Amino acid sequence: MDTKFKALVSRYIDETQVAKNIELRDIEDLPKHDTLIKVEYSSLNYKDTLSANGHKGITRNYPHTPGIDAAGVVVKTEGNKFQAGDRVVVTGYDLGMNTSGGFAEYIRVPEEWIVPLPKDISAKEAMIYGTAGFTAATAIFEFQKHGITPESGKILVTGATGGVGTLAIAMLAKMGYQVVASTGKTDLSDYLRKLGASEIIHRDEISDKSGKPLLAKQWIASLDNVGGNTLATILRSTLEYGIVCNCGMVEGTILNTNVFPFILRGVRLVGIASAETPMKRRLEIWDKIFNEYRLEEYNFNIKEVTLEELSNEIDLMAKGQQVGRILVKVSN
């Protein structure tokens, strides 16, 4: 086989500027892990924009190929769990962070990172979900473990037009839950209703600065992609014995709150750390995605691009101008 392959490579051109270009790399330069995978599809996540644009809190060393998601076919393995020809998906762990990622025709990873794809799930469909869908599904999994049913009350989803929010709304609505979508893009209200949201609110409505220890009870569960004061407001607005899952920090990393939601209402706060999900739990959640949570139709924006078109999509996401899912067709 030809050892040369195409990859998006981010590299510093001076102390502050990063260039993102398609380059030819050599398979021998990939990390010395046990399983080589030909990537068919990847997807674009916010963490990828940080890595691609030189954020050293995400990626320590450059030049680097981002891409925390990849789906494709095993080419060669020195491990025991897979064999050449197996169709697989890899999300999270260190892929695309400090390990060369899915924005390339090949990746080489430890077999412990790999999830097998069912026969009826294509690489493309796996990447419609990707890390965003896996994160949304992990929160829904937590809701169900906590006993939240469609009859329990409303579920709030913040950052509703992003990848995680889009998939969470669609999955929850498919399962019969009443979803409240929070967004700053209220011009997309029709789009959110099409996803399955029964109510749309502006994000300012859940950014209380009154200092009150508790607020009026509004929802039984929340998936928060925002953090900061929004998360503090959500906690104080949750019904008794409700659950709040947080997976984001675009508003801020500091959480200023008090103990009253926890000791007076029994609210549970759960962090969603999808990248480091242990494999046993990871397989359980992917099984949910491929079965109970699987969407019969994709009534949200799905934009498919090539590696050559990806740099522009990264820049749009960094500016908050993407809606729905961006798929990257890497190879045939």
N, C-alpha and C positions, 0 to 999 in steps of 0.2 A: 504494500500500500504506500501511497505518497505520504511522506511524513510532514509535509507542509499543509497548513490549514489557515483559514481566515479567522480573525478575531478583532473585536473592538478593543483597542488599547488606549488607556488613559496614561498620559505622561506629562510631568511638569516641564514647561518650556522656560520658565523662570521661577522665582520664589513664590509667585502668587498665581500664575496662569497655568491652566491645564488644557492640553489639546486632546481631543478624542478622535482617533482615526482608525480606519480599517488597515490592519497590517497582516503580513504573513508570518506565522509562527511555526515552530517545529515541535512535533509531538514529544521529542526527547527533552524539551525544555519545560514540559508540564511537571507538576509535583510527582514525586516518586511513590504514588499510592498504588493499590493493587488492581484497580478496575478502570479500564479505558472505555469511555462512552462517546458514541457519535451523537451529537446534540441535534435534534430535529426542530424543537421549539423551545423558546424561553419566554419569559414575560418580564415586564418592567415594573419595579416596585420603588417606593420612595427611597429606601435604603440604597438602591442601585444608583439613584441620582447623586446621593452624597458620595458614594465611592467613586463614581465616574468623574465627579468634579473635584476630586482631590481631598476629601475630608479624611484627615489622618486619625480621627477618632473611630472611623469605620475600617479604613485600610491603611496599614502602617507604611507599606513600601510600594513605590512606583518605579517603573511602569507596571500597570496592572490591568487585567481583564475583569470587569465587574460581571454581575449576573448571579443573583442568589437562587435562581430557579433554572432547572433544565429537565427536559424529557427527551428520551431517545432510545438508542439501542446499544447494548453492550457489544463492544468490538473484541475485547480481550480482557481476561481476568486471571489473576494469580490466587484469587480467593476461592472459597468453597460454596458460597451461597448462590452464585449466578454463573451463567455460561454465555458464551458468544451467541448473539441473536435474541437474548432476553430483552423485552421492552420494559423500561424502568423510568422512574422519576426521582429527582433529587431536589430537595428544598432545604434551605437553612443550613445548620451546622456552620462551617466556616466557608462554604462555597460562595464565591464572589466577594468575600470580605478580604481575607488574606490568602485564600486559595483561588487560583485562576478559575473564573466563573463561566456561567452559561452563555455569555455573549460571544461565543466562539463555537466553531464546528466540532471541537473535541474538549472534553474535560477528563481528568483522571482523579478519582476520589477513592476513599476507603469503602469497602463493601458495606461497612456498618452504617453508612449514610444513605443507602439506596433502598427505595421502596419499589416492589414489582408492580407493574401495571396489569389490571385485569384485561382479558382478551377484548372486551367490548369498549375499552377506554383508549382513545387515540392519544398520541403525544400532544396534539393540539388541544383536545378537551382537558387533559391534565393541566395544561398551562393556562387555560381559561380560569381555573381555580388557582393553582400555584400557591405561593406563600400567602397571598391575600385571602384566597379561599380557605386555606388551611387555618389561618388566624381566625377568620370568621367562624369556621366550623368548631374550632377549639372553644370559643366563647359559647356557642350554642350547646356544645357538649357539657360545659360547666352549668349552663342554665338547667339542662335536663337533669344532671346529677343533683342539682339543688331543688329539684321537684317543681320547676316552673313549667306549667302547661299553658296552652292557649287560653284557658279559662282563668289563669292567675292574674292577668292584668296586662297593661301596655308594656311594650319593650321599646326603649329609646336606643337609637343608633346615631352617633355623632359622626361628623365627617362623612356625611351620607353619600356624596357623589364620588368618593374615592374608591379604590379597588376593594378594600376591606368592607367599607360601608355598602357599596353596591351589592356585593355577594351576600353579605349578612342580611340585608333587606329582602333580597330575592329568596334566599333559603328559608328565612323565618316566615315570610308570607306564604310560601309553598306549603309550609307545615301548619298553617292556620293561625299563626300569631298575629296580633294587632301591633303594627310597628309605627312608631313615631320617628320621623326622620328629621334630624337637625342639620342645617346647612347655612352657609353664608350666601349660597348661590340660589336664591329663591326664584330666579328666572327659570330654574330647572325643576320646578314643582311638578309639572306634568310628567317629566321623565321619572321622578321619584315615585309618583303614583303608579306609573306603568310598571315599575319594579315591584310594587306591592305595598308601598307605604300607605297607611290609612290616614295619616296626619303629617303635615309638614310644618315645622316651626323654624324661625330664624335663630341662628346660634346665639344671638344676644339675649334671647329669652332664657337661656341657661347659663348666664354669667352674672350671678347675683353678687353684689358687693355690699350688701346691707350689714354684714357681720352677724346676722341672726344665726344662732346655733343650729336651728332646724327650720326647714321650709315646708310649704304645703306638699303633701304626698301626691306624686303624679304617676310613677311607674314602678313596676315590680322588678324589672331587670334592665340593664343598660350595657351596651358595648360602646365604649368611649375610645375614639381615636385621637383625642385632642389633648387631654391632660390639663395641667394648670388650674385656673379658677373654674373652668367648665367642669372638671372632674369634682372639685370641691362642692360645686353647686348640685351636681347630680347626686352625690352622696347624701346631701341634706334634703333631697327631694324624693328619696326612694321609700317605698312602702315598707311596712314591717316585714322582716325576714326576706327582704329582697337581696339581689346580687348585682354587683357592678363589676364588669370586666374591663380592664384598661390595657390597651396595646399601643398607645401613641403619646406623643409629647409635643405636637406642633405648636401648641399655645404656651408651653413652658414645662420645665422639669420639676418645679417646686410645687408641692401640694400643701396648701395652708388650710387645715381643717380642724375639727375638734372630735372628741370621742362620742358625742351624743348620738350620731347615727348608728354607732356600733353598740352602745350600751343601753340605749332607749328603744331603738327600732330593730336591733339585731341584724343590721345590714352587713353584708359580707363583701369585701373588696378583694378581687382576684386579679393578679397580673397575668397577662398572656405573653409568655416568652417562647414563641413558636420555634425559633431557631434551634434551641437546645432541647426540644421535646424528646424524651427517651424513646427508643425505637418501639417498645411494646405499646406505649400510648400512641405514638405516631401512626402505627399500623391500624390501631383501633379507630383513630379519627379519619384517616384516609378511607377506611372501609365505610364509615358514615357518609363521607363525601360521595363515594362511588355508589352508594345505595340509598339510605334513608334521606340524605340531604341533597341528592343529585337533582339538578334542575332539568325539567323536561324540555324547556326552551330557554333561550338566552335573550331576554327582553331588555338588554342593556347594551350600552355602547361597547363594541369589541372592535378595536382597530388593529389590523395585522400589518406589520412593517418588516422590512429586511434589515440585515445588519447595517447596510449602507445608509438606511434612512433613520437609524436609531438615535444618532447623536441629537438630531433636532427634537425628537420625542422626549429625550432626557431633559433638554433645556426647558421644554414646555412644562414638564412635570415639576421641575425645580421652581417654576414660577406659579405653580398651583393652577395651571391651565388645562389639565387633563381631566377627563370624565370617563369613568368605567375602566375597562381593561385594555392594556396595550400588549399585544402578542408579538413575539419576534420569531419569524420564520428563519431559522438558521441554516438548515440544509434539507435536502429531500430524503 
